[in-house]
Amino acid sequence: MNVHGKVWGKTSLLFSQNNVSIHRIEGIKGRYCSKHKHAHKYNVFFVEKGQIEVSVWKNDYDLVDVTVLNEKESTVIAPGEFHQFKVLKDCVVLEIYYTSLCENDIIRESVGGIENA
């Protein structure tokens, strides 16, 4: 298992394939991660054990959304939203990243038609 130490605890990559990756976080009470955002990835936090507080700076208003997650609870953060977690109780959290395909991603330069016979 690929383990990385962080100021707030440690993280381990469990799975990474195509547009999904799953990390296992072990957090230490009273510590927190950097305020950051992801350009393209959704970020899901699922608490297995312990408790975390997730702050999200929404793009469409100036207020901060704060959600406390207990065991077996989760939240999803959209791409482009600044967010940060704080460990309220020593915890084990699954952090799931995924991207979403945009079905309307076609940019047409011309219009199709029927050739004259």
C-alpha positions, 0 to 999 in steps of 0.5 A: 500500500502506498502511504503518504504522511500529512500534517493532519495524519496519513493517506493511502491510495487504495484504488485508481482506475479510469475516472475514479480513485479511492484513498484511505485517510487516517486523521488526527484530532485537531489537525486540518488539511489545506484549503484547496480545490480540484479543477475537474474532480468531484471529492467525496468524503465518507467517514468510517470512524471518527468525525470530521468537519468539511468547509466548502466555499461555494462559487455562487455566494460568499458564505462558507458551508460547514458540514460535520460528518459522523460515522457512516455519513458522506458529502460531495464537493463539486469541482472548482469549489474550495474546501478544507477538512478538520479532524474533530475526532481521530478518524478513518475516512474514505476519500473518493475522487471521480470525474463526470463526463459531459454529454454536451461536450460537442462543439460543431464547426459545420452542420451536417446535411445531404449531398445532391445526387 
